[in-house]
């Protein structure tokens, strides 16, 4: 993790008709490494745009370790 650069954003662009090809990828989730001892609040508040209001009103499910 030490030699990785932070990812500020990820943008996917594709033809609408091809969306079904991405559903498996989009439903699989992502892996994000975080320093040991970080709280869930620190982790969720770190990405740009993830405000307390956004988390309270939009995020409905969080899976930890699968």
N, CA, C, O and CB atoms as a CASP TS submission, in Angstrom:
PFRMAT TS
TARGET T0000
AUTHOR 0000-0000-0000
METHOD Language model
MODEL 1
PARENT N/A
ATOM      1  N   UNK     1       0.817  -1.191   0.000  1.00  0.00           N
ATOM      2  CA  UNK     1       0.000   0.000   0.000  1.00  0.00           C
ATOM      3  C   UNK     1       0.860   1.254   0.000  1.00  0.00           C
ATOM      4  O   UNK     1       0.403   2.302  -0.457  1.00  0.00           O
ATOM      5  CB  UNK     1      -0.929  -0.001   1.194  1.00  0.00           C
ATOM      6  N   UNK     2       2.082   1.183   0.494  1.00  0.00           N
ATOM      7  CA  UNK     2       2.908   2.369   0.601  1.00  0.00           C
ATOM      8  C   UNK     2       3.230   3.021  -0.738  1.00  0.00           C
ATOM      9  O   UNK     2       3.337   4.245  -0.808  1.00  0.00           O
ATOM     10  CB  UNK     2       4.169   2.026   1.295  1.00  0.00           C
ATOM     11  N   UNK     3       3.389   2.229  -1.813  1.00  0.00           N
ATOM     12  CA  UNK     3       3.758   2.814  -3.092  1.00  0.00           C
ATOM     13  C   UNK     3       2.559   3.069  -4.000  1.00  0.00           C
ATOM     14  O   UNK     3       2.746   3.361  -5.181  1.00  0.00           O
ATOM     15  CB  UNK     3       4.736   1.921  -3.790  1.00  0.00           C
ATOM     16  N   UNK     4       1.336   2.966  -3.486  1.00  0.00           N
ATOM     17  CA  UNK     4       0.152   3.246  -4.285  1.00  0.00           C
ATOM     18  C   UNK     4      -0.226   4.715  -4.156  1.00  0.00           C
ATOM     19  O   UNK     4      -0.130   5.296  -3.075  1.00  0.00           O
ATOM     20  CB  UNK     4      -1.023   2.346  -3.856  1.00  0.00           C
ATOM     21  N   UNK     5      -0.650   5.305  -5.254  1.00  0.00           N
ATOM     22  CA  UNK     5      -1.132   6.687  -5.253  1.00  0.00           C
ATOM     23  C   UNK     5      -2.635   6.676  -4.994  1.00  0.00           C
ATOM     24  O   UNK     5      -3.326   5.772  -5.465  1.00  0.00           O
ATOM     25  CB  UNK     5      -0.801   7.407  -6.606  1.00  0.00           C
ATOM     26  N   UNK     6      -3.153   7.644  -4.266  1.00  0.00           N
ATOM     27  CA  UNK     6      -4.603   7.684  -4.030  1.00  0.00           C
ATOM     28  C   UNK     6      -5.375   7.892  -5.326  1.00  0.00           C
ATOM     29  O   UNK     6      -4.933   8.619  -6.216  1.00  0.00           O
ATOM     30  CB  UNK     6      -4.951   8.795  -3.038  1.00  0.00           C
ATOM     31  N   UNK     7      -6.508   7.261  -5.420  1.00  0.00           N
ATOM     32  CA  UNK     7      -7.381   7.391  -6.582  1.00  0.00           C
ATOM     33  C   UNK     7      -8.421   8.448  -6.260  1.00  0.00           C
ATOM     34  O   UNK     7      -9.260   8.255  -5.380  1.00  0.00           O
ATOM     35  CB  UNK     7      -8.056   6.024  -6.958  1.00  0.00           C
ATOM     36  N   UNK     8      -8.366   9.569  -6.974  1.00  0.00           N
ATOM     37  CA  UNK     8      -9.290  10.657  -6.673  1.00  0.00           C
ATOM     38  C   UNK     8     -10.675  10.414  -7.262  1.00  0.00           C
ATOM     39  O   UNK     8     -11.674  10.850  -6.690  1.00  0.00           O
ATOM     40  CB  UNK     8      -8.736  11.967  -7.192  1.00  0.00           C
ATOM     41  N   UNK     9     -10.746   9.725  -8.394  1.00  0.00           N
ATOM     42  CA  UNK     9     -12.041   9.388  -8.967  1.00  0.00           C
ATOM     43  C   UNK     9     -11.876   8.294 -10.022  1.00  0.00           C
ATOM     44  O   UNK     9     -10.781   8.049 -10.529  1.00  0.00           O
ATOM     45  CB  UNK     9     -12.708  10.640  -9.580  1.00  0.00           C
ATOM     46  N   UNK    10     -12.977   7.657 -10.329  1.00  0.00           N
ATOM     47  CA  UNK    10     -13.014   6.631 -11.362  1.00  0.00           C
ATOM     48  C   UNK    10     -14.221   6.926 -12.234  1.00  0.00           C
ATOM     49  O   UNK    10     -15.335   7.080 -11.735  1.00  0.00           O
ATOM     50  CB  UNK    10     -13.083   5.180 -10.750  1.00  0.00           C
ATOM     51  N   UNK    11     -13.998   7.002 -13.521  1.00  0.00           N
ATOM     52  CA  UNK    11     -15.094   7.288 -14.439  1.00  0.00           C
ATOM     53  C   UNK    11     -15.163   6.172 -15.475  1.00  0.00           C
ATOM     54  O   UNK    11     -14.166   5.858 -16.125  1.00  0.00           O
ATOM     55  CB  UNK    11     -14.909   8.680 -15.125  1.00  0.00           C
ATOM     56  N   UNK    12     -16.333   5.579 -15.624  1.00  0.00           N
ATOM     57  CA  UNK    12     -16.569   4.570 -16.649  1.00  0.00           C
ATOM     58  C   UNK    12     -17.459   5.181 -17.714  1.00  0.00           C
ATOM     59  O   UNK    12     -18.493   5.772 -17.403  1.00  0.00           O
ATOM     60  CB  UNK    12     -17.214   3.282 -16.048  1.00  0.00           C
ATOM     61  N   UNK    13     -17.066   5.043 -18.947  1.00  0.00           N
ATOM     62  CA  UNK    13     -17.868   5.527 -20.059  1.00  0.00           C
ATOM     63  C   UNK    13     -18.068   4.364 -21.033  1.00  0.00           C
ATOM     64  O   UNK    13     -17.108   3.718 -21.454  1.00  0.00           O
ATOM     65  CB  UNK    13     -17.187   6.756 -20.764  1.00  0.00           C
ATOM     66  N   UNK    14     -19.326   4.110 -21.382  1.00  0.00           N
ATOM     67  CA  UNK    14     -19.616   3.013 -22.299  1.00  0.00           C
ATOM     68  C   UNK    14     -20.944   3.282 -22.984  1.00  0.00           C
ATOM     69  O   UNK    14     -21.715   4.143 -22.559  1.00  0.00           O
ATOM     70  CB  UNK    14     -19.644   1.650 -21.555  1.00  0.00           C
ATOM     71  N   UNK    15     -21.197   2.545 -24.033  1.00  0.00           N
ATOM     72  CA  UNK    15     -22.445   2.649 -24.787  1.00  0.00           C
ATOM     73  C   UNK    15     -23.556   2.021 -23.936  1.00  0.00           C
ATOM     74  O   UNK    15     -23.364   0.938 -23.383  1.00  0.00           O
ATOM     75  CB  UNK    15     -22.330   1.941 -26.200  1.00  0.00           C
ATOM     76  N   UNK    16     -24.693   2.673 -23.825  1.00  0.00           N
ATOM     77  CA  UNK    16     -25.784   2.223 -22.963  1.00  0.00           C
ATOM     78  C   UNK    16     -26.186   0.771 -23.223  1.00  0.00           C
ATOM     79  O   UNK    16     -26.514   0.040 -22.289  1.00  0.00           O
ATOM     80  CB  UNK    16     -26.985   3.120 -23.152  1.00  0.00           C
ATOM     81  N   UNK    17     -26.162   0.358 -24.475  1.00  0.00           N
ATOM     82  CA  UNK    17     -26.554  -1.009 -24.813  1.00  0.00           C
ATOM     83  C   UNK    17     -25.593  -2.046 -24.230  1.00  0.00           C
ATOM     84  O   UNK    17     -25.943  -3.221 -24.115  1.00  0.00           O
ATOM     85  CB  UNK    17     -26.627  -1.168 -26.322  1.00  0.00           C
ATOM     86  N   UNK    18     -24.395  -1.618 -23.866  1.00  0.00           N
ATOM     87  CA  UNK    18     -23.385  -2.541 -23.322  1.00  0.00           C
ATOM     88  C   UNK    18     -23.434  -2.634 -21.801  1.00  0.00           C
ATOM     89  O   UNK    18     -22.662  -3.389 -21.210  1.00  0.00           O
ATOM     90  CB  UNK    18     -21.996  -2.106 -23.755  1.00  0.00           C
ATOM     91  N   UNK    19     -24.328  -1.879 -21.151  1.00  0.00           N
ATOM     92  CA  UNK    19     -24.411  -1.890 -19.693  1.00  0.00           C
ATOM     93  C   UNK    19     -24.554  -3.303 -19.118  1.00  0.00           C
ATOM     94  O   UNK    19     -23.910  -3.600 -18.112  1.00  0.00           O
ATOM     95  CB  UNK    19     -25.578  -1.038 -19.244  1.00  0.00           C
ATOM     96  N   UNK    20     -25.363  -4.184 -19.706  1.00  0.00           N
ATOM     97  CA  UNK    20     -25.468  -5.537 -19.141  1.00  0.00           C
ATOM     98  C   UNK    20     -24.123  -6.265 -19.028  1.00  0.00           C
ATOM     99  O   UNK    20     -23.967  -7.137 -18.174  1.00  0.00           O
ATOM    100  CB  UNK    20     -26.405  -6.361 -19.985  1.00  0.00           C
ATOM    101  N   UNK    21     -23.171  -5.924 -19.863  1.00  0.00           N
ATOM    102  CA  UNK    21     -21.858  -6.559 -19.781  1.00  0.00           C
ATOM    103  C   UNK    21     -21.097  -6.140 -18.521  1.00  0.00           C
ATOM    104  O   UNK    21     -20.177  -6.843 -18.101  1.00  0.00           O
ATOM    105  CB  UNK    21     -21.036  -6.219 -21.019  1.00  0.00           C
ATOM    106  N   UNK    22     -21.459  -5.022 -17.919  1.00  0.00           N
ATOM    107  CA  UNK    22     -20.767  -4.495 -16.753  1.00  0.00           C
ATOM    108  C   UNK    22     -21.453  -4.827 -15.434  1.00  0.00           C
ATOM    109  O   UNK    22     -20.894  -4.560 -14.370  1.00  0.00           O
ATOM    110  CB  UNK    22     -20.634  -3.016 -16.882  1.00  0.00           C
ATOM    111  N   UNK    23     -22.658  -5.406 -15.479  1.00  0.00           N
ATOM    112  CA  UNK    23     -23.402  -5.607 -14.235  1.00  0.00           C
ATOM    113  C   UNK    23     -22.652  -6.485 -13.243  1.00  0.00           C
ATOM    114  O   UNK    23     -22.683  -6.211 -12.044  1.00  0.00           O
ATOM    115  CB  UNK    23     -24.751  -6.220 -14.533  1.00  0.00           C
ATOM    116  N   UNK    24     -21.988  -7.518 -13.704  1.00  0.00           N
ATOM    117  CA  UNK    24     -21.240  -8.379 -12.785  1.00  0.00           C
ATOM    118  C   UNK    24     -20.122  -7.600 -12.113  1.00  0.00           C
ATOM    119  O   UNK    24     -19.913  -7.734 -10.907  1.00  0.00           O
ATOM    120  CB  UNK    24     -20.665  -9.596 -13.528  1.00  0.00           C
ATOM    121  N   UNK    25     -19.410  -6.797 -12.869  1.00  0.00           N
ATOM    122  CA  UNK    25     -18.323  -6.001 -12.300  1.00  0.00           C
ATOM    123  C   UNK    25     -18.877  -4.989 -11.308  1.00  0.00           C
ATOM    124  O   UNK    25     -18.326  -4.824 -10.220  1.00  0.00           O
ATOM    125  CB  UNK    25     -17.532  -5.285 -13.411  1.00  0.00           C
ATOM    126  N   UNK    26     -19.951  -4.316 -11.669  1.00  0.00           N
ATOM    127  CA  UNK    26     -20.520  -3.280 -10.812  1.00  0.00           C
ATOM    128  C   UNK    26     -21.131  -3.849  -9.540  1.00  0.00           C
ATOM    129  O   UNK    26     -21.216  -3.142  -8.535  1.00  0.00           O
ATOM    130  CB  UNK    26     -21.565  -2.501 -11.571  1.00  0.00           C
ATOM    131  N   UNK    27     -21.559  -5.113  -9.557  1.00  0.00           N
ATOM    132  CA  UNK    27     -22.156  -5.732  -8.381  1.00  0.00           C
ATOM    133  C   UNK    27     -21.122  -6.418  -7.499  1.00  0.00           C
ATOM    134  O   UNK    27     -21.434  -6.801  -6.371  1.00  0.00           O
ATOM    135  CB  UNK    27     -23.206  -6.728  -8.802  1.00  0.00           C
ATOM    136  N   UNK    28     -19.913  -6.578  -7.983  1.00  0.00           N
ATOM    137  CA  UNK    28     -18.896  -7.317  -7.238  1.00  0.00           C
ATOM    138  C   UNK    28     -18.228  -6.481  -6.163  1.00  0.00           C
ATOM    139  O   UNK    28     -17.628  -7.038  -5.243  1.00  0.00           O
ATOM    140  CB  UNK    28     -17.854  -7.843  -8.179  1.00  0.00           C
ATOM    141  N   UNK    29     -18.310  -5.186  -6.250  1.00  0.00           N
ATOM    142  CA  UNK    29     -17.677  -4.324  -5.266  1.00  0.00           C
ATOM    143  C   UNK    29     -16.222  -4.072  -5.609  1.00  0.00           C
ATOM    144  O   UNK    29     -15.731  -4.485  -6.660  1.00  0.00           O
ATOM    145  CB  UNK    29     -17.788  -4.931  -3.884  1.00  0.00           C
ATOM    146  N   UNK    30     -15.549  -3.392  -4.711  1.00  0.00           N
ATOM    147  CA  UNK    30     -14.144  -3.050  -4.895  1.00  0.00           C
ATOM    148  C   UNK    30     -13.415  -3.291  -3.587  1.00  0.00           C
ATOM    149  O   UNK    30     -14.031  -3.369  -2.524  1.00  0.00           O
ATOM    150  CB  UNK    30     -13.976  -1.577  -5.364  1.00  0.00           C
ATOM    151  N   UNK    31     -12.112  -3.407  -3.672  1.00  0.00           N
ATOM    152  CA  UNK    31     -11.295  -3.572  -2.476  1.00  0.00           C
ATOM    153  C   UNK    31     -10.513  -2.293  -2.247  1.00  0.00           C
ATOM    154  O   UNK    31      -9.853  -1.784  -3.153  1.00  0.00           O
ATOM    155  CB  UNK    31     -10.339  -4.794  -2.604  1.00  0.00           C
ATOM    156  N   UNK    32     -10.591  -1.783  -1.039  1.00  0.00           N
ATOM    157  CA  UNK    32      -9.871  -0.567  -0.684  1.00  0.00           C
ATOM    158  C   UNK    32      -9.042  -0.858   0.562  1.00  0.00           C
ATOM    159  O   UNK    32      -9.577  -1.242   1.602  1.00  0.00           O
ATOM    160  CB  UNK    32     -10.854   0.633  -0.447  1.00  0.00           C
ATOM    161  N   UNK    33      -7.747  -0.671   0.445  1.00  0.00           N
ATOM    162  CA  UNK    33      -6.859  -0.860   1.588  1.00  0.00           C
ATOM    163  C   UNK    33      -6.906   0.391   2.457  1.00  0.00           C
ATOM    164  O   UNK    33      -6.951   1.511   1.947  1.00  0.00           O
ATOM    165  CB  UNK    33      -5.401  -1.162   1.124  1.00  0.00           C
ATOM    166  N   UNK    34      -6.896   0.195   3.762  1.00  0.00           N
ATOM    167  CA  UNK    34      -6.932   1.309   4.701  1.00  0.00           C
ATOM    168  C   UNK    34      -6.001   1.008   5.863  1.00  0.00           C
ATOM    169  O   UNK    34      -5.791  -0.161   6.190  1.00  0.00           O
ATOM    170  CB  UNK    34      -8.376   1.570   5.203  1.00  0.00           C
ATOM    171  N   UNK    35      -5.449   2.011   6.483  1.00  0.00           N
ATOM    172  CA  UNK    35      -4.542   1.775   7.610  1.00  0.00           C
ATOM    173  C   UNK    35      -5.248   1.041   8.757  1.00  0.00           C
ATOM    174  O   UNK    35      -6.418   1.300   9.038  1.00  0.00           O
ATOM    175  CB  UNK    35      -3.970   3.107   8.115  1.00  0.00           C
ATOM    176  N   UNK    36      -4.535   0.135   9.407  1.00  0.00           N
ATOM    177  CA  UNK    36      -5.083  -0.568  10.568  1.00  0.00           C
ATOM    178  C   UNK    36      -5.483   0.439  11.631  1.00  0.00           C
ATOM    179  O   UNK    36      -4.789   1.430  11.857  1.00  0.00           O
ATOM    180  CB  UNK    36      -4.062  -1.580  11.138  1.00  0.00           C
ATOM    181  N   UNK    37      -6.594   0.180  12.274  1.00  0.00           N
ATOM    182  CA  UNK    37      -7.052   1.045  13.346  1.00  0.00           C
ATOM    183  C   UNK    37      -7.976   2.158  12.903  1.00  0.00           C
ATOM    184  O   UNK    37      -8.478   2.912  13.737  1.00  0.00           O
ATOM    185  CB  UNK    37      -5.894   1.630  14.025  1.00  0.00           C
ATOM    186  N   UNK    38      -8.214   2.276  11.586  1.00  0.00           N
ATOM    187  CA  UNK    38      -9.137   3.310  11.096  1.00  0.00           C
ATOM    188  C   UNK    38     -10.559   2.949  11.499  1.00  0.00           C
ATOM    189  O   UNK    38     -10.943   1.780  11.452  1.00  0.00           O
ATOM    190  CB  UNK    38      -9.031   3.471   9.549  1.00  0.00           C
ATOM    191  N   UNK    39     -11.334   3.941  11.890  1.00  0.00           N
ATOM    192  CA  UNK    39     -12.739   3.688  12.224  1.00  0.00           C
ATOM    193  C   UNK    39     -13.562   3.634  10.937  1.00  0.00           C
ATOM    194  O   UNK    39     -13.121   4.099   9.886  1.00  0.00           O
ATOM    195  CB  UNK    39     -13.292   4.786  13.186  1.00  0.00           C
ATOM    196  N   UNK    40     -14.749   3.070  11.033  1.00  0.00           N
ATOM    197  CA  UNK    40     -15.642   3.020   9.872  1.00  0.00           C
ATOM    198  C   UNK    40     -16.005   4.430   9.431  1.00  0.00           C
ATOM    199  O   UNK    40     -16.108   4.699   8.234  1.00  0.00           O
ATOM    200  CB  UNK    40     -16.919   2.213  10.194  1.00  0.00           C
ATOM    201  N   UNK    41     -16.200   5.329  10.385  1.00  0.00           N
ATOM    202  CA  UNK    41     -16.510   6.720  10.059  1.00  0.00           C
ATOM    203  C   UNK    41     -15.387   7.395   9.295  1.00  0.00           C
ATOM    204  O   UNK    41     -15.642   8.133   8.343  1.00  0.00           O
ATOM    205  CB  UNK    41     -16.802   7.496  11.319  1.00  0.00           C
ATOM    206  N   UNK    42     -14.148   7.151   9.699  1.00  0.00           N
ATOM    207  CA  UNK    42     -12.995   7.716   8.994  1.00  0.00           C
ATOM    208  C   UNK    42     -12.916   7.157   7.578  1.00  0.00           C
ATOM    209  O   UNK    42     -12.667   7.892   6.622  1.00  0.00           O
ATOM    210  CB  UNK    42     -11.686   7.420   9.762  1.00  0.00           C
ATOM    211  N   UNK    43     -13.129   5.857   7.454  1.00  0.00           N
ATOM    212  CA  UNK    43     -13.063   5.196   6.153  1.00  0.00           C
ATOM    213  C   UNK    43     -14.135   5.727   5.206  1.00  0.00           C
ATOM    214  O   UNK    43     -13.843   6.062   4.058  1.00  0.00           O
ATOM    215  CB  UNK    43     -13.213   3.684   6.318  1.00  0.00           C
ATOM    216  N   UNK    44     -15.373   5.804   5.687  1.00  0.00           N
ATOM    217  CA  UNK    44     -16.482   6.237   4.827  1.00  0.00           C
ATOM    218  C   UNK    44     -16.426   7.723   4.513  1.00  0.00           C
ATOM    219  O   UNK    44     -16.928   8.147   3.472  1.00  0.00           O
ATOM    220  CB  UNK    44     -17.808   5.912   5.483  1.00  0.00           C
ATOM    221  N   UNK    45     -15.834   8.516   5.380  1.00  0.00           N
ATOM    222  CA  UNK    45     -15.759   9.950   5.150  1.00  0.00           C
ATOM    223  C   UNK    45     -14.582  10.382   4.307  1.00  0.00           C
ATOM    224  O   UNK    45     -14.479  11.555   3.950  1.00  0.00           O
ATOM    225  CB  UNK    45     -15.706  10.652   6.440  1.00  0.00           C
ATOM    226  N   UNK    46     -13.682   9.449   3.976  1.00  0.00           N
ATOM    227  CA  UNK    46     -12.462   9.801   3.247  1.00  0.00           C
ATOM    228  C   UNK    46     -12.670  10.107   1.763  1.00  0.00           C
ATOM    229  O   UNK    46     -12.090  11.077   1.274  1.00  0.00           O
ATOM    230  CB  UNK    46     -11.483   8.693   3.376  1.00  0.00           C
ATOM    231  N   UNK    47     -13.470   9.327   1.015  1.00  0.00           N
ATOM    232  CA  UNK    47     -13.599   9.615  -0.420  1.00  0.00           C
ATOM    233  C   UNK    47     -14.257  10.969  -0.679  1.00  0.00           C
ATOM    234  O   UNK    47     -15.156  11.368   0.063  1.00  0.00           O
ATOM    235  CB  UNK    47     -14.405   8.514  -1.104  1.00  0.00           C
ATOM    236  N   UNK    48     -13.828  11.673  -1.709  1.00  0.00           N
ATOM    237  CA  UNK    48     -14.449  12.954  -2.051  1.00  0.00           C
ATOM    238  C   UNK    48     -15.947  12.781  -2.313  1.00  0.00           C
ATOM    239  O   UNK    48     -16.353  11.850  -3.007  1.00  0.00           O
ATOM    240  CB  UNK    48     -13.763  13.572  -3.284  1.00  0.00           C
ATOM    241  N   UNK    49     -16.754  13.663  -1.767  1.00  0.00           N
ATOM    242  CA  UNK    49     -18.197  13.607  -1.979  1.00  0.00           C
ATOM    243  C   UNK    49     -18.945  12.772  -0.960  1.00  0.00           C
ATOM    244  O   UNK    49     -20.174  12.820  -0.913  1.00  0.00           O
ATOM    245  CB  UNK    49     -18.475  13.076  -3.327  1.00  0.00           C
ATOM    246  N   UNK    50     -18.241  12.012  -0.147  1.00  0.00           N
ATOM    247  CA  UNK    50     -18.907  11.184   0.844  1.00  0.00           C
ATOM    248  C   UNK    50     -19.073  11.970   2.143  1.00  0.00           C
ATOM    249  O   UNK    50     -18.350  11.751   3.115  1.00  0.00           O
ATOM    250  CB  UNK    50     -18.115   9.880   1.090  1.00  0.00           C
ATOM    251  N   UNK    51     -20.020  12.870   2.139  1.00  0.00           N
ATOM    252  CA  UNK    51     -20.307  13.680   3.313  1.00  0.00           C
ATOM    253  C   UNK    51     -21.213  12.890   4.258  1.00  0.00           C
ATOM    254  O   UNK    51     -21.775  11.867   3.869  1.00  0.00           O
ATOM    255  CB  UNK    51     -20.965  15.029   2.910  1.00  0.00           C
ATOM    256  N   UNK    52     -21.354  13.363   5.492  1.00  0.00           N
ATOM    257  CA  UNK    52     -22.246  12.718   6.450  1.00  0.00           C
ATOM    258  C   UNK    52     -23.680  12.703   5.911  1.00  0.00           C
ATOM    259  O   UNK    52     -24.409  11.729   6.098  1.00  0.00           O
ATOM    260  CB  UNK    52     -22.188  13.440   7.817  1.00  0.00           C
ATOM    261  N   UNK    53     -24.077  13.784   5.244  1.00  0.00           N
ATOM    262  CA  UNK    53     -25.430  13.861   4.662  1.00  0.00           C
ATOM    263  C   UNK    53     -25.602  12.817   3.555  1.00  0.00           C
ATOM    264  O   UNK    53     -26.625  12.136   3.492  1.00  0.00           O
ATOM    265  CB  UNK    53     -25.702  15.284   4.098  1.00  0.00           C
ATOM    266  N   UNK    54     -24.605  12.696   2.692  1.00  0.00           N
ATOM    267  CA  UNK    54     -24.674  11.705   1.610  1.00  0.00           C
ATOM    268  C   UNK    54     -24.778  10.300   2.190  1.00  0.00           C
ATOM    269  O   UNK    54     -25.603   9.503   1.743  1.00  0.00           O
ATOM    270  CB  UNK    54     -23.436  11.813   0.687  1.00  0.00           C
ATOM    271  N   UNK    55     -23.951   9.994   3.175  1.00  0.00           N
ATOM    272  CA  UNK    55     -23.974   8.665   3.776  1.00  0.00           C
ATOM    273  C   UNK    55     -25.309   8.368   4.433  1.00  0.00           C
ATOM    274  O   UNK    55     -25.815   7.251   4.326  1.00  0.00           O
ATOM    275  CB  UNK    55     -22.860   8.529   4.791  1.00  0.00           C
ATOM    276  N   UNK    56     -25.889   9.353   5.114  1.00  0.00           N
ATOM    277  CA  UNK    56     -27.167   9.161   5.797  1.00  0.00           C
ATOM    278  C   UNK    56     -28.329   9.008   4.829  1.00  0.00           C
ATOM    279  O   UNK    56     -29.278   8.277   5.115  1.00  0.00           O
ATOM    280  CB  UNK    56     -27.434  10.317   6.724  1.00  0.00           C
ATOM    281  N   UNK    57     -28.270   9.690   3.683  1.00  0.00           N
ATOM    282  CA  UNK    57     -29.412   9.701   2.767  1.00  0.00           C
ATOM    283  C   UNK    57     -29.306   8.757   1.583  1.00  0.00           C
ATOM    284  O   UNK    57     -30.324   8.420   0.978  1.00  0.00           O
ATOM    285  CB  UNK    57     -29.606  11.062   2.259  1.00  0.00           C
ATOM    286  N   UNK    58     -28.097   8.321   1.235  1.00  0.00           N
ATOM    287  CA  UNK    58     -27.926   7.537   0.008  1.00  0.00           C
ATOM    288  C   UNK    58     -27.423   6.121   0.277  1.00  0.00           C
ATOM    289  O   UNK    58     -27.985   5.160  -0.248  1.00  0.00           O
ATOM    290  CB  UNK    58     -26.966   8.244  -0.924  1.00  0.00           C
ATOM    291  N   UNK    59     -26.396   5.981   1.069  1.00  0.00           N
ATOM    292  CA  UNK    59     -25.797   4.661   1.308  1.00  0.00           C
ATOM    293  C   UNK    59     -26.760   3.823   2.138  1.00  0.00           C
ATOM    294  O   UNK    59     -27.188   4.236   3.215  1.00  0.00           O
ATOM    295  CB  UNK    59     -24.415   4.789   2.027  1.00  0.00           C
ATOM    296  N   UNK    60     -27.099   2.632   1.624  1.00  0.00           N
ATOM    297  CA  UNK    60     -28.053   1.776   2.314  1.00  0.00           C
ATOM    298  C   UNK    60     -27.425   0.484   2.834  1.00  0.00           C
ATOM    299  O   UNK    60     -27.902  -0.078   3.819  1.00  0.00           O
ATOM    300  CB  UNK    60     -29.195   1.446   1.394  1.00  0.00           C
ATOM    301  N   UNK    61     -26.363   0.008   2.185  1.00  0.00           N
ATOM    302  CA  UNK    61     -25.776  -1.273   2.551  1.00  0.00           C
ATOM    303  C   UNK    61     -24.256  -1.187   2.485  1.00  0.00           C
ATOM    304  O   UNK    61     -23.695  -0.627   1.543  1.00  0.00           O
ATOM    305  CB  UNK    61     -26.295  -2.393   1.630  1.00  0.00           C
ATOM    306  N   UNK    62     -23.611  -1.738   3.478  1.00  0.00           N
ATOM    307  CA  UNK    62     -22.158  -1.836   3.502  1.00  0.00           C
ATOM    308  C   UNK    62     -21.806  -3.273   3.835  1.00  0.00           C
ATOM    309  O   UNK    62     -22.286  -3.816   4.829  1.00  0.00           O
ATOM    310  CB  UNK    62     -21.523  -0.838   4.532  1.00  0.00           C
ATOM    311  N   UNK    63     -20.970  -3.894   3.010  1.00  0.00           N
ATOM    312  CA  UNK    63     -20.493  -5.247   3.277  1.00  0.00           C
ATOM    313  C   UNK    63     -19.046  -5.149   3.730  1.00  0.00           C
ATOM    314  O   UNK    63     -18.220  -4.511   3.077  1.00  0.00           O
ATOM    315  CB  UNK    63     -20.631  -6.167   2.015  1.00  0.00           C
ATOM    316  N   UNK    64     -18.748  -5.780   4.846  1.00  0.00           N
ATOM    317  CA  UNK    64     -17.393  -5.779   5.382  1.00  0.00           C
ATOM    318  C   UNK    64     -16.852  -7.203   5.272  1.00  0.00           C
ATOM    319  O   UNK    64     -17.449  -8.145   5.792  1.00  0.00           O
ATOM    320  CB  UNK    64     -17.362  -5.267   6.871  1.00  0.00           C
ATOM    321  N   UNK    65     -15.716  -7.349   4.589  1.00  0.00           N
ATOM    322  CA  UNK    65     -15.104  -8.675   4.377  1.00  0.00           C
ATOM    323  C   UNK    65     -16.071  -9.650   3.720  1.00  0.00           C
ATOM    324  O   UNK    65     -16.192 -10.796   4.152  1.00  0.00           O
ATOM    325  CB  UNK    65     -14.622  -9.253   5.706  1.00  0.00           C
ATOM    326  N   UNK    66     -16.758  -9.196   2.674  1.00  0.00           N
ATOM    327  CA  UNK    66     -17.610 -10.065   1.892  1.00  0.00           C
ATOM    328  C   UNK    66     -18.959 -10.275   2.512  1.00  0.00           C
ATOM    329  O   UNK    66     -19.789 -10.993   1.956  1.00  0.00           O
ATOM    330  CB  UNK    66     -16.956 -11.368   1.692  1.00  0.00           C
TER
END
